[in-house]
Amino acid sequence: MRPLRAAARALKRPALAGTLLACALALAAPAGLRLAVAVTELPPLELATSRLVEDRQGRLLRPFPVEDGIWRLKAERGEVDPLFFKLLVAYEDKRFHAHRGVDVAALARAAWQAMWSARIVSGGSTLTMQVTRLLSGEDTRTPFGKLRQILMARALEERLSKDEILDLYLLAAPYGGNIEGVRAASLAYFGKEPRRLTPAEAALLVAIPQSPEARRPDRFAKRARQARDRVIALAARAASLPIDIAKEAIASPAPSSRKPFPMLAAHAAAKAASAPDAPQRIRLSVDAPLQGRLEALAKSHAEALGPRIGVAILAADHRSGDILAHVGAPDPLHFARAGFLDMTEAERSPGSSLKPLIYGLSFELGLAHPESLIEDRPSAYAGYTPSSFDGEYRGTVTVREALQLSLNVPAVTLLEEVGPARLLARMRRAAVRPALADASPPGLAIGLGGLGVSLKDLVTLAAAIARGGEAVALSLDPAAPGKTLGRVLSPAAAWYLADILSGAPTPFGAKADDIAFKTGTSYGYRDAWAVGFDGRHTIGIWVGRPDATPVPGLTGIEAAAPILLEAFARIGPTTRLPPPPAGLLAAPSAALPPPLRFAGRGEKPGAPGPEIAYPPDGARIDLGLAQRSDPASQPLAIKLRDGAPPFTWFVNGRPVERTQFRRELTWDPEGPGFAELMVLDGEGRAASARIFLE
């Protein structure tokens, strides 16, 4: 009589009544059930999933939540440890592979337990039934709800395979809060992919979905562990786990907090994911392990340099054009460092970073050779007066030394002969579009940083030098072959540069074997740069404040170069630089052909002689000398064109100054009257003008 009385009481409760009714229907009328299954509509079987950005090998870089904020990451069966499925079936649905959506024996057992205990002891739901409940969202505690669940489970089994049903469970199982699916849960609670799970981890992932909010490890760690241990114990009793492994699993700690989802290459991933036609799984050319190492490198150096300092790193395989690491900021979530800005794309002053291209053009045009001599002395160029960065001048040096020491005056001297327009044209061949201050023609100041370029631009130019002068488009798309852009330099000029830059002084005596690099510091210590390459990789570094605030003492050699050399160490063993091409001229300065012994000496032999451009011969110039009590305060600007430097300037037959390269002289006349002006160039040719001053 006791079971009958219990059953009568059970029928008064909707949840128990639903279970009993569903059991009775499942056991009673097979023919009617088949008809009901045939007309049952299934809920949508497609769930919105997180967009995933992966590296070149398919490793996760960054997931994005679906529109309602749910983390639901798609995972194939082969991407989940088989142990999870073994424990899941053992604990939730022992006859999963045998039944057709409804386990009649389990339902009968659940009905008997419900009648005997007057409460639900076990629901009798199969994994298929759980999937239908998760997809439909229907309440299965009512008689009608339970019946619908049974019918949908049978219908689901008619349309999908067992593996496909498991795929749906992998995606839809709830794990507390906004976490759904096994992959999202494994990343959130263990910080790893579910491909390799320990028995304790697999058991916890089996236990949580039974009561996801009550067993959230980040809120109810004790309950989560107890539920995990019950799964382990049942698996041990069912011989699904060896006893010794089960004991070890129960003794292992359980997580008590959530871990952040991966956010590698955050800026590149966000840009790719926001594209209008972006697929759900996006592949980038980035290498995830290298990306992680370089992000850690950027963060450690940024923290050492200051609370508002940013660091950006771009690493590429210049043979293919693949970008292997893209670090837009040391921490994309750090507000003080403006981590939300991608500093690999920001246009900033490059300082001296463009000097190699200037020197390379002078080599290609036959204006200089690495062993040519050039002057590092105070000079002026049509009103532009570059100064030495450290305030010192080294006199006569080789072109090799001038580039390795990053001397300013020799670089401007060569740029004057190469021409700023040619420099910009070669940059555009590499698809580099520098930002100029205004619409006026570019001047010599661009050689020392008087324009705007990005870190990606500098890496593109350095990669072109590394490739023997041929530029390649840098890309994050691993499926797109490297697109050749154009020839920036001749092979010989590019090799000369690589040879020179591989001998550049290193910071703090560090080793830089087979690494050619150049540093740069922008005006006012706003940006520090270092860009270098070996035989395979090109890496660029930017250091500074994203808001362009000056940082006194921030230089490329001290702030950026150490990061560059350490980045090469983290990318792996360096690759040897390529051998020299045929036909190179290898000779010391004294053995060079006469036109190459001195660089930057103006026009070569046979060029026009000097000519005084201003004032012209016979000019009458009013300087107000007769009306002023201090005539020396009214200087006269004398300008010269053509000729070969150095220049010796004479006034009234007396030498007044000798300039190495400068073609302008400021002279203070003693008073009004006639004056004889004469200039003698380096080849002994003279120019003169007779003028009257008043």
C-alpha positions in Angstrom: 0.0 0.0 0.0 2.9 2.4 0.6 3.8 2.8 -3.1 0.2 3.4 -3.9 -0.1 6.1 -1.3 3.2 7.6 -2.4 2.0 7.6 -6.0 -1.2 9.4 -5.0 0.7 12.0 -3.2 3.1 12.3 -6.1 0.2 13.0 -8.5 -0.6 16.1 -6.6 2.8 17.6 -7.5 3.2 18.9 -11.1 6.9 17.9 -11.4 6.4 14.4 -10.1 3.1 14.0 -12.1 5.0 15.0 -15.2 7.6 12.4 -14.7 5.1 9.6 -14.0 3.0 10.6 -17.0 5.9 10.8 -19.4 7.1 7.4 -18.1 3.7 5.9 -18.7 3.4 7.3 -22.2 6.9 6.1 -23.1 6.1 2.6 -21.9 2.6 2.3 -23.2 1.9 3.1 -26.9 4.9 2.6 -29.3 2.7 3.2 -32.4 1.2 6.4 -31.1 4.6 7.5 -30.0 6.1 7.1 -33.4 3.3 9.1 -34.9 3.8 11.9 -32.3 7.5 11.9 -33.0 7.0 12.3 -36.7 5.0 15.5 -36.3 7.1 17.0 -33.5 8.9 20.2 -34.5 12.4 20.6 -33.2 13.8 23.9 -31.8 16.5 25.6 -33.9 19.6 23.4 -33.9 22.0 26.3 -34.7 23.3 28.2 -31.8 25.1 31.5 -32.1 28.8 31.0 -31.3 31.6 33.2 -30.4 33.7 34.5 -33.2 37.2 33.0 -32.8 40.5 34.5 -34.0 43.2 31.9 -34.3 46.9 31.8 -35.2 48.5 30.3 -38.2 48.3 26.8 -36.6 44.7 27.1 -35.4 45.6 28.0 -31.8 43.2 30.4 -30.2 44.3 34.0 -30.0 41.1 35.8 -29.0 37.4 34.8 -28.7 34.6 37.3 -28.8 31.3 36.8 -26.9 28.0 36.5 -28.9 25.6 39.4 -28.9 23.9 38.6 -25.6 27.3 38.5 -23.9 27.5 34.7 -23.7 30.8 33.0 -24.1 30.0 30.0 -26.3 33.0 28.6 -28.2 32.6 26.0 -30.8 34.6 22.8 -30.3 34.8 19.7 -32.4 34.8 16.3 -30.7 38.4 15.8 -31.6 39.2 19.0 -29.7 37.9 17.6 -26.3 39.7 15.0 -24.2 38.0 11.6 -24.7 38.0 11.2 -20.9 35.4 13.9 -20.7 33.0 11.8 -22.9 33.8 8.7 -20.9 32.9 10.3 -17.6 29.9 12.1 -19.1 28.3 9.0 -20.4 29.1 7.0 -17.2 27.5 9.7 -15.0 24.7 11.1 -17.1 23.5 8.4 -19.5 25.1 5.0 -19.3 23.0 3.7 -22.3 23.5 6.8 -24.5 24.8 4.8 -27.4 22.1 2.2 -27.2 18.8 4.1 -26.7 16.9 6.2 -29.2 16.7 9.4 -27.2 14.7 8.0 -24.3 16.0 5.4 -21.9 12.9 3.5 -20.9 14.7 1.7 -18.1 15.9 5.0 -16.6 12.4 6.4 -16.9 10.9 3.4 -15.2 13.5 3.6 -12.4 12.8 7.4 -12.0 9.1 6.7 -11.8 9.4 4.0 -9.2 11.8 6.2 -7.1 9.4 9.1 -7.4 6.4 7.0 -6.3 8.4 5.4 -3.4 9.9 8.6 -2.1 7.2 11.1 -3.2 10.0 13.3 -4.7 12.2 13.2 -7.7 15.3 11.2 -6.9 16.6 10.9 -10.4 15.1 12.5 -13.5 15.7 9.7 -16.0 16.7 12.3 -18.6 19.1 11.2 -21.3 21.8 13.4 -22.8 19.5 13.7 -25.8 16.7 14.9 -23.6 19.0 17.4 -21.9 20.1 18.8 -25.3 16.4 19.3 -26.3 15.7 21.1 -23.1 18.8 23.4 -23.5 17.8 24.1 -27.1 14.1 24.7 -26.5 14.3 26.4 -23.1 11.0 24.7 -22.2 10.0 23.8 -18.6 10.2 20.1 -18.3 8.9 19.9 -14.8 5.3 19.9 -15.9 3.5 16.9 -17.4 3.2 18.5 -20.8 6.8 19.8 -20.7 8.2 16.3 -19.9 6.1 14.8 -22.7 7.4 17.4 -25.2 11.0 16.7 -24.0 10.5 13.0 -24.8 9.0 13.6 -28.2 11.7 16.1 -29.1 14.4 13.7 -27.9 13.1 10.9 -30.1 12.8 13.3 -33.0 16.3 14.6 -32.5 17.6 11.0 -32.6 15.8 10.5 -35.9 17.5 13.4 -37.5 21.0 13.5 -36.0 23.7 11.0 -35.2 24.9 10.4 -31.7 28.1 12.3 -32.4 26.1 15.3 -33.7 24.0 15.2 -30.5 27.2 15.3 -28.4 28.4 18.2 -30.5 25.3 20.1 -29.4 25.9 19.2 -25.8 29.5 20.4 -26.0 28.1 23.8 -27.2 25.0 24.3 -25.1 25.8 22.8 -21.7 25.6 25.6 -19.0 28.5 26.3 -16.7 27.3 29.3 -14.7 27.0 32.9 -15.4 27.6 33.7 -19.1 29.7 30.5 -19.7 28.2 27.9 -22.1 29.8 24.9 -23.6 32.8 22.7 -22.6 35.4 24.7 -24.4 34.4 28.1 -22.8 34.2 26.4 -19.4 37.7 24.8 -19.7 39.2 28.2 -20.7 37.3 30.0 -17.9 38.0 27.6 -15.1 41.3 26.0 -16.1 42.8 28.5 -18.4 43.4 25.9 -21.1 41.9 24.2 -24.0 39.8 21.0 -23.3 42.0 18.9 -25.5 44.0 17.6 -22.6 42.1 17.3 -19.3 43.1 15.7 -16.0 40.5 13.3 -14.5 39.6 16.0 -11.9 39.1 18.6 -14.6 37.0 16.3 -16.8 34.8 15.3 -13.7 34.2 19.0 -12.8 33.1 19.7 -16.4 30.7 16.8 -16.1 29.3 17.9 -12.7 28.6 21.6 -13.2 25.8 21.5 -15.8 23.5 19.6 -13.5 23.2 22.7 -11.3 25.3 25.4 -13.1 24.6 28.3 -10.8 24.9 26.4 -7.5 28.2 24.7 -8.6 30.0 27.7 -10.1 33.6 27.3 -8.9 34.1 31.0 -8.8 31.3 31.4 -6.3 30.6 28.1 -4.7 34.0 26.3 -4.8 33.1 23.8 -2.1 29.9 22.7 -3.8 31.7 22.4 -7.1 34.4 20.2 -5.6 31.8 18.0 -3.8 29.9 17.5 -7.1 33.2 16.8 -8.9 34.1 14.2 -6.3 30.7 12.4 -6.7 31.4 12.1 -10.4 34.8 10.7 -9.7 33.5 8.2 -7.2 30.7 7.0 -9.5 33.2 6.6 -12.3 35.5 4.5 -10.1 32.6 2.3 -9.1 31.6 1.8 -12.7 35.3 1.0 -13.5 35.5 4.0 -15.8 38.4 5.2 -13.7 41.1 3.1 -11.9 40.9 3.4 -8.1 44.4 4.9 -7.8 43.7 7.6 -10.4 40.3 8.3 -8.8 41.9 8.8 -5.4 44.5 11.1 -6.9 41.8 13.1 -8.7 39.8 13.6 -5.5 42.9 14.8 -3.7 43.7 17.4 -6.3 42.6 21.0 -5.8 39.6 22.5 -7.6 39.5 26.0 -9.2 37.9 28.7 -7.1 38.0 31.6 -9.7 37.5 32.4 -13.3 40.4 33.0 -15.6 40.4 35.6 -18.3 39.9 34.4 -21.9 42.9 34.6 -24.2 43.6 38.0 -25.6 46.7 37.6 -27.8 47.3 40.1 -30.7 44.3 42.0 -29.3 44.3 44.9 -31.8 44.9 42.7 -34.9 42.2 40.3 -33.7 39.7 43.0 -33.1 40.3 44.6 -36.5 39.9 41.2 -38.2 36.8 40.3 -36.3 35.1 43.7 -37.0 35.3 43.3 -40.8 31.9 43.2 -42.4 32.4 39.8 -44.0 34.4 38.2 -41.1 33.8 34.5 -40.7 33.2 32.8 -37.4 36.7 31.4 -37.4 39.4 33.8 -38.5 43.0 32.7 -39.2 45.9 35.2 -38.8 49.5 34.7 -39.7 50.5 35.4 -36.1 52.4 32.6 -34.2 50.6 32.4 -30.8 53.7 31.2 -28.7 55.9 34.0 -30.2 53.1 36.5 -29.7 52.8 35.6 -26.1 56.5 35.9 -25.5 56.8 39.3 -27.2 53.7 40.6 -25.4 55.4 39.6 -22.1 58.6 41.4 -23.3 56.7 44.6 -24.1 54.9 44.6 -20.8 58.0 44.0 -18.7 59.9 46.8 -20.4 56.9 49.2 -20.3 56.6 48.7 -16.6 60.3 49.4 -16.1 60.2 52.5 -18.2 57.2 54.3 -16.5 53.5 54.1 -15.8 52.4 55.9 -19.0 55.0 54.4 -21.4 53.8 52.3 -24.3 55.7 49.7 -26.3 54.8 48.3 -29.7 56.4 45.4 -31.5 56.0 44.1 -35.0 57.8 41.0 -36.2 57.6 39.6 -39.7 59.0 36.9 -41.9 60.4 39.1 -44.7 60.7 36.1 -47.0 56.9 35.6 -47.1 55.6 38.9 -45.8 53.8 37.1 -42.9 53.4 39.1 -39.7 54.3 36.7 -37.0 53.7 38.9 -34.0 51.6 42.1 -33.6 51.9 43.9 -30.3 50.0 47.1 -30.5 50.4 47.9 -26.8 51.9 46.2 -23.7 48.4 45.8 -22.2 45.3 46.5 -24.3 43.3 47.1 -21.1 45.7 49.5 -19.4 44.0 53.0 -19.6 47.0 55.0 -18.5 49.2 53.6 -21.3 46.3 54.1 -23.8 46.4 50.4 -24.4 43.3 50.6 -26.6 45.5 52.3 -29.3 47.3 50.2 -31.8 50.7 51.9 -31.9 51.9 49.8 -34.8 49.7 51.8 -37.1 50.1 55.3 -35.4 51.9 57.9 -37.5 54.9 59.3 -35.6 58.2 61.0 -36.4 60.8 58.3 -37.2 63.8 60.4 -36.1 66.9 58.8 -37.7 65.2 55.6 -38.7 65.1 56.6 -42.4 68.8 57.3 -42.7 69.6 53.8 -44.1 67.4 54.5 -47.1 69.2 57.8 -47.7 72.6 56.1 -47.6 71.3 53.3 -49.8 70.2 55.7 -52.5 73.5 57.4 -52.4 75.2 54.0 -53.0 72.8 53.1 -55.8 73.3 56.5 -57.6 77.1 56.2 -57.4 77.3 59.2 -55.0 79.0 57.3 -52.2 80.6 54.1 -51.1 80.7 52.7 -47.5 84.4 53.7 -47.4 84.0 57.1 -48.9 85.0 60.0 -46.7 82.4 62.6 -45.6 82.5 65.6 -43.3 80.7 65.8 -40.0 81.0 69.6 -39.3 78.5 72.3 -38.6 76.8 73.1 -41.9 73.8 74.9 -43.3 71.8 74.0 -46.4 69.7 76.7 -47.9 68.6 78.0 -44.5 68.3 74.5 -42.9 70.9 73.9 -40.2 71.0 70.4 -38.9 72.8 69.8 -35.6 74.5 66.9 -34.1 72.3 64.8 -31.7 75.0 64.8 -29.0 76.4 68.2 -29.7 79.7 66.9 -31.0 81.2 66.8 -34.5 83.7 64.2 -35.6 85.2 65.8 -38.6 86.1 63.6 -41.5 84.7 60.1 -41.2 83.8 57.2 -43.5 80.3 56.9 -44.7 80.2 53.5 -42.8 81.0 55.3 -39.6 78.6 58.1 -40.3 75.7 55.6 -40.6 76.7 53.4 -37.7 77.0 56.4 -35.4 73.9 58.0 -36.9 75.5 61.3 -37.6 73.1 64.0 -38.7 75.1 66.3 -40.9 76.4 63.5 -43.2 72.9 62.2 -43.7 71.6 65.6 -44.7 74.6 66.1 -46.9 73.8 62.9 -48.8 70.0 63.7 -48.9 70.8 67.1 -50.5 72.4 65.2 -53.4 69.9 62.3 -53.5 67.0 64.7 -53.3 64.0 64.5 -50.8 61.6 63.8 -53.7 63.5 60.7 -54.7 63.6 59.5 -51.1 59.8 59.8 -50.9 59.3 58.2 -54.3 61.3 55.1 -53.2 59.2 54.9 -50.0 56.1 54.9 -52.0 57.4 52.0 -54.0 57.0 50.0 -50.8 53.4 51.3 -50.4 54.6 53.6 -47.6 52.7 56.9 -47.7 54.4 59.2 -45.2 52.5 62.1 -43.7 54.0 65.5 -44.5 53.5 68.7 -42.5 51.9 70.6 -45.4 51.5 70.7 -49.1 54.8 72.4 -49.8 57.7 70.4 -51.4 59.5 68.2 -48.9 62.7 69.6 -47.5 65.9 68.1 -46.1 64.3 67.9 -42.6 62.6 64.7 -43.6 65.9 62.9 -43.4 66.0 63.5 -39.7 62.3 62.7 -38.9 60.4 65.7 -40.4 57.5 63.5 -41.5 55.1 60.9 -40.1 55.4 57.1 -40.6 54.1 54.1 -38.7 56.0 51.2 -37.1 54.6 49.0 -39.9 56.0 51.4 -42.5 59.5 51.2 -40.9 59.3 47.4 -40.8 58.2 47.3 -44.4 61.2 49.4 -45.5 63.7 47.4 -43.4 62.2 44.2 -44.8 62.9 45.5 -48.3 66.5 46.1 -47.4 66.7 42.6 -45.9 65.3 41.2 -49.2 68.0 42.7 -51.3 66.0 45.9 -52.0 62.7 44.4 -53.1 59.7 45.3 -51.0 57.0 42.9 -49.9 53.6 43.6 -48.5 53.4 42.7 -44.8 50.1 40.8 -44.2 48.2 39.1 -41.4 46.4 36.8 -43.8 48.2 33.4 -43.8 46.3 32.4 -47.0 47.5 35.4 -49.0 51.0 35.0 -50.6 53.5 37.8 -50.1 52.8 40.4 -52.7 56.0 42.0 -54.2 55.5 45.7 -54.2 58.5 47.2 -56.0 62.2 47.7 -55.9 63.3 50.2 -53.3 67.1 49.7 -53.7 69.5 47.9 -55.9 70.8 44.5 -54.5 74.3 46.0 -54.1 73.0 49.1 -52.2 70.8 46.9 -49.9 73.8 44.6 -49.1 76.0 47.5 -48.3 73.4 48.7 -45.8 73.0 45.3 -44.2 76.8 45.0 -43.9 77.1 48.4 -42.3 74.1 48.1 -39.9 75.2 44.6 -38.7 78.2 46.4 -37.2 76.3 49.2 -35.5 77.1 49.8 -31.8 74.9 47.8 -29.5 73.3 49.0 -26.2 75.3 48.2 -23.1 77.7 46.0 -25.0 75.0 43.4 -26.0 75.7 40.9 -28.7 74.0 41.3 -32.1 75.5 38.6 -34.3 73.9 38.6 -37.8 71.5 41.3 -36.8 71.5 44.5 -38.8 69.6 47.3 -37.0 69.1 51.0 -36.8 67.7 53.1 -34.0 66.0 56.5 -34.1 64.8 59.2 -31.6 62.3 61.8 -32.6 62.5 65.5 -31.8 61.8 66.2 -28.1 62.3 62.6 -27.0 58.7 61.7 -28.0 59.5 58.4 -29.8 62.2 55.9 -29.6 62.7 53.4 -32.4 64.7 50.3 -33.3 64.3 48.3 -36.5 66.4 45.3 -37.4 66.6 42.1 -39.5 68.6 38.9 -39.8 68.4 36.5 -42.8 64.8 35.7 -42.2 63.0 38.0 -39.7 62.5 41.7 -39.5 61.4 43.3 -36.2 60.4 46.8 -35.3 60.1 48.4 -31.9 58.4 51.7 -30.9 58.6 53.1 -27.3 57.0 56.3 -26.1 53.9 57.8 -24.7 50.9 57.3 -27.0 49.7 60.9 -26.3 53.1 62.2 -27.7 54.2 63.8 -24.5 58.0 64.1 -24.4 59.9 61.7 -22.2 63.3 63.3 -21.3 66.1 60.9 -22.0 64.1 58.4 -24.0 66.3 57.4 -26.9 66.3 54.6 -29.4 69.6 53.1 -28.4 68.7 52.9 -24.7 65.0 52.3 -24.7 64.1 50.5 -28.0 67.3 48.7 -29.0 67.5 46.4 -25.9 63.9 45.3 -26.6 64.8 44.6 -30.3 67.7 42.4 -29.4 65.7 40.5 -26.8 62.9 40.1 -29.3 65.3 38.4 -31.7 66.5 36.1 -28.9 62.8 35.1 -28.2 62.1 34.5 -31.8 64.8 31.8 -31.9 68.3 31.4 -33.3 69.3 34.1 -35.8 69.6 33.3 -39.5 72.7 34.4 -41.2 72.6 37.5 -43.4 72.8 36.7 -47.1 76.2 36.8 -48.9 77.2 39.8 -51.1 76.0 39.9 -54.7 78.4 39.8 -57.5 80.2 42.9 -58.7 80.6 44.7 -55.4 83.5 47.2 -55.0 85.5 46.3 -51.9 88.3 48.7 -51.3 89.6 51.1 -48.6 89.0 54.8 -48.9 92.3 55.6 -50.6 91.8 52.9 -53.2 88.4 54.0 -54.3 87.9 55.7 -57.7 88.4 59.5 -57.3 84.7 60.3 -57.6 83.9 58.0 -54.7 86.8 58.9 -52.3 84.7 61.8 -50.9 81.0 61.7 -50.6 78.7 64.8 -50.5 81.2 67.1 -52.2 78.6 68.6 -54.5 78.7 68.1 -58.2 81.3 65.8 -59.7 84.1 66.9 -62.0 82.8 68.5 -65.2 79.8 70.1 -63.4 79.2 73.9 -63.7 81.5 76.2 -61.7 80.3 78.3 -58.9 78.0 81.3 -59.4 77.0 84.0 -57.0 73.2 83.7 -57.0 72.7 86.7 -54.7 73.4 89.5 -54.9 73.9 89.7 -58.7 76.8 91.6 -60.2 76.1 95.3 -60.4 73.4 95.3 -57.8 72.7 98.4 -55.7 71.4 97.2 -52.3 69.9 99.4 -49.7 70.8 98.1 -46.2 70.1 101.4 -44.5 73.8 101.8 -43.7 73.9 105.6 -44.2 71.0 106.2 -41.8 71.9 103.8 -39.0 74.4 104.5 -36.3 75.2 100.8 -36.1 75.8 99.6 -39.6 77.1 96.2 -38.5 73.6 95.3 -37.4 72.5 95.2 -41.1 74.0 91.9 -42.5 74.1 90.9 -46.1 73.2 87.4 -47.2 75.4 86.0 -50.0 74.1 82.9 -51.7 76.0 80.6 -54.1 74.9 78.0 -56.6 76.8 75.2 -58.3 80.5 74.6 -57.8 82.2 71.9 -55.7 82.8 72.4 -52.0 84.6 73.4 -49.9 84.1 77.1 -50.6 86.4 80.0 -49.6 84.7 83.4 -49.4 86.4 86.8 -50.1 85.2 90.4 -49.6 87.3 93.1 -51.1 90.2 90.6 -51.6 90.3 89.4 -48.0 89.2 85.9 -47.0 86.3 86.0 -44.5 85.2 82.4 -44.1 85.7 78.9 -45.4 82.6 76.6 -45.5 82.8 72.8 -46.1 79.4 72.4 -47.7 77.3 75.5 -46.9 76.4 77.6 -49.9 75.3 80.7 -48.0 77.3 83.3 -46.1 76.1 86.2 -43.8 78.5 89.2 -44.0 78.4 92.3 -41.9 79.6 95.3 -44.0 81.5 98.1 -42.3 79.7 100.8 -44.1 78.2 102.0 -47.4 80.1 101.9 -50.7 81.3 99.4 -53.3 82.2 95.8 -52.3 84.0 93.1 -54.3 82.6 89.6 -53.6 84.4 86.5 -54.7 84.0 82.7 -53.9 86.6 80.1 -54.7 85.3 76.4 -54.9 87.2 73.2 -54.1 88.4 72.8 -57.7 89.9 76.3 -57.8 87.1 77.9 -59.9 86.0 81.4 -58.9 82.8 83.5 -59.0 82.7 87.2 -58.4 80.3 90.1 -58.2 80.7 93.9 -57.7 77.9 95.6 -55.7 77.1 98.9 -54.1 75.8 99.1 -50.6 74.0 102.0 -49.1 
